């Protein structure tokens, strides 16, 4: 089984549009046999429930995560966690 991590920048200040639109991609990848995880800042409320309902693993990044800073250590840590399984 292939493992795929989708990296998203989401949150109350910037919104959850990327996550919302990712569910179609997640379903399509799963249909093709992939195990999909979401790497993103903490997700709460409705969206956290949606991830649980869809059985999508969420690997949280520290908040706020700054993609413009290219916070490689946080991404490396999340990828290592996936690799260790």
KAMO-V211010 format. One record per helix or strand of 2 or more residues. SS is the DSSP state (hx for helix, st for strand). FROM is the first residue (numbers start at 1). LEN is the number of residues. If there is no record, write none. Layout:
ss={SS;SS}
from={FROM;FROM}
len={LEN;LEN}
//
This chain:
ss={st;hx;st;hx;st;hx;hx}
from={3;17;35;45;57;67;72}
len={6;15;7;9;5;3;13}
//
